[in-house]
Amino acid sequence: MAVAENTNRSVFGIHGVTGMLIATVLLLSILAFLTMWGIKVQQASATKAYDPTPITSNLENVKADSKDNAKFAFVDAK
């Protein structure tokens, strides 16, 4: 039984150069999105500084095992 030659080849097919370019553009767009998102988060964190007052103001009321500890937990900046 002879092996048939694959004559259905294409350099610019989805598995060739075109596929490589699609993968590269996709990865670069994901990188750009995550970079911009990280910059926005960093800018938001820089302008809305964290206020540790609810935690450090009155630690005497914090019990070792109590549901009331939620009011002393970290809260997002407003």
N, C-alpha and C positions, 0 to 999 in steps of 0.2 A: 504494500500500500504506500503510495507516494504522498509526501506532504505537499499540500498546495501552498503556493506563495501568496502572501497577503498583498494583494494589489490595491487594496482600499486604504492606502496610507495618505495622510495629509499633514504637512508641517504646521499649518495654521488651523488645525482641528481643535476641538475643545480639550484634548489631551496634550496638545503641543504648545506652541507659542501663545496662542489665544488663552488657553487655560492658565498658563503661567501668569499672563498679564492680568487676567481676571482675579486670580488669587492674590497677586501683589497689590492691586488697587483695593481689593477688599481689606487686606491687612493694614494698608496705609490709612484707609478711611476709619477703621476701628481705632487705630493708634491716634489719629487726629481727634476723634470724638472723645476718647478717654482723656487725652491731654487737656482739651478744652474744658471738659467736665471737672477735672482735677483743679484747674486754674480757677474756675468759678467757685468751687467749694473752698479753696484756700482764701480767695478774696472775701467770701462771705464770712469765713471764720475770723479773718483779720479785722473786719469792720464791726462784727458783733462778738466782742470778747466775752469769754466765759466768766460768770460771776459765781465764785465759790461760797458766797455768804450763806445760802441755805444749809450748807453742810457744816461749815466751820463756826457758825454763829452759836449753836447750842447743842453740843454733842453729849451733854449729860443726860438728855432724855432718850437717847438711842439705846434700846435694849438689845441683848444678844440675839433673841429670837422673838421678833414682834412684827406684826403686819403694819404697825405705825411707822416703821422705818422707811416706808415709801415716800413720806413727805420730806425725808432728808436725802433722798437719792438725787443723782445728777439729773438736771433738767436741761433741755436744749435751750440755747440762747434765743431770745425773742426779738 
